[in-house]
Amino acid sequence: MQTWIALLRGINVGGRNKLPMASLAATLESAGCCSVRTYIQSGNVVFGCSSKSQPKLSKKLGEAIEVQFGFRPNLLLLTDAEFRSAVDNNPFKEVIPQPSSLHFFFLESKPESPDIDGLVGLAAPSERFQLVGRVLYLHAPDGFGRSKLAVGIERKLGVPTTARNYSTIQNLSAMLD
């Protein structure tokens, strides 16, 4: 049984794409997942499944959500090993005591030609970022909501992303343990 982390994007925001977590858990269970646990209303799910294929499982879960709720959110799946590797590879461990300033952008795929210079140009003087495989780490000490870099990351990388702050990362890690 493989443990998976599903990160859904664009749900329960501004009254659009409403997706109650209890209903989401039931939908995933009906699609063959087990031990489904959710964290907050923004679409963070840890579950077990016998499927070993990320693309097939992602498609199956996306279809199940669309049938049940009438829309298909962006869904990024990570194995527990991929998630733990992202946590272990965090280049900004010294800012963990300020978890709201540290964000992990999980990428759907490794960018073929990321515009790193463009990212540098968007960064405020206080901001730092590092791209490691399929994760972009952002330290935004002046606030994520004020960051022009945070807004431009997906465009400059050229691949879909979904971001989580370090508090969420810690809670998902605890759910895996």
N, C-alpha and C positions, 0 to 999 in steps of 0.2 A: 504494500500500500504506500503510495507516494503522498507526501504532505505538500500541499500547494498553498500559495498566497495569491489571492485575486485582488487586484487594485482596480476599482472602477472609477471612471472619470466622468464628471459632469452630471452627477445625480444629486437630487435633493438640494439644488441650488436655485434660489429665487423662485421657488414654487414650481419649477419645471423638473421634468423627469423624476417624479416622485417614486421612490423605491424604498418602502419600509424594510428594515433589516430583517425582521422576523419573517416577512413574506419572501424576501430574497433567500434566506436560509432554507425555507421550505421548498422553494423552486430549485435550488441547487441539490437538495436531497432527492427531489423527484427526478433529477437528471443523473442520479447515480453517485452523488458525493455523500460522504459520511462525516460525522463529527464536525459539522459546520458551525463555526463561531464567527461572529462579526464584532467589529470594533467601531464605535461611533457611527453616525449616519452618513459618512462621506464615502462609503463603499470600500471597506477593508475586510477581507474575509480570509480565514484560515480553515482549511478542510482537508480531508483525505479522499483519495480517489484511486482506483486501480489503473486508470489511464496513465500511460507514460508519455503520450504525445501531446506536447504543448499546443501545437496548431489545431489538432482535432478536438482537444478538450476545450480550447478557447472558442472554437466555432460552435460546439455543442452547447456550452453554457450561454453564449451570446444569443443563440436561437431560442433557448429555453426562456431567457429573460424577455426577449422580444415577444414571444407568444404570450407570456403571462402578463406583461406590463405595457405592451404596445410600442416600445422603443428599444433600441439596441445601444447601450452605452459602450464607450471604448472600454475594453477589458484587457488588462495586462496580467498575465500569469507568470509567476515565478515559482520555482521549486524551493523547498526549504534551504537547500544548499546554495542556490543562487542568492537568496535573500540574506543568508548568513554571511556569504562572501561579500555582499554589498556593505553590510555592517562592519565586517572586519577590515575592509579596504578604505574605510572613511579616512581621508587625509587630514581632517580637521578635528581630531579627537580632543584637542585642547579646548574646544568650545562646547563640548558636550554639557558642561554645567549651565549653559544658556541654550537649551534645546529649541527655543522658538527662533533662534537665529540660524539654525542649521537645517538645510533641506536636501533631500535626496530626490532627484529627478530620475525616475526609471524610464528607460527608453525601450520602445517596441523592438528596435533592432539597432545594431551598431551603425552609427552614421557613416556613410561612404565618403562624404567630403564635408565635414563640419566646418563652419565658418568661425574658427577660433578667434581670428582678428576682429570679426564683427561682435563676438561675445565680449572681448576685451573692451571694445569701444562702447558697449552698453553698460559696462560695470561702473558703479560708483567707486570713488577712491577707497572706501572702506570695505568693499566687497571682494571676495575671493571665490574662485571656482576651480574645479578640476574634473576633467572627463576621464573616467576609468571604465573601459569596456562599455557596458550598457547602462552606466549610471553617471549622471553629472551631479557632483556635490557642490552646493552653494552655501557659503557663509555670508549672510546678509545682516550684519549687526544693527543697521539702521531700520530694519523692518522689511519683511517680505513684500508687504503691500505697497511699499514705496519703490521697490526695485524695478527699474527698467530692464535690467538683465533678466530677472525672473520672467517677465512678460515676453521677452524675445528669444528665450532659449529654444523653444520648439522650432521656430522659424529659422534660426541660425544653424540648428543641427540638422534640419530637414527630415526628422522622424517624429512620430507621435510620442509624447511623453506624459507622465503623470507624476506629480510631486507630492511628497509627504514630509512633514516636519519631523524633527528628531524625537519629539514626544510620541508621535504615532509609531515611529520606527521602534522605539523602546517597548511600547505596548504590544506590537506585533511580535517582537522577539520574545517577550514573556509568554505570549500565547503559544509560540512554537515550543517553548520549554515545558 
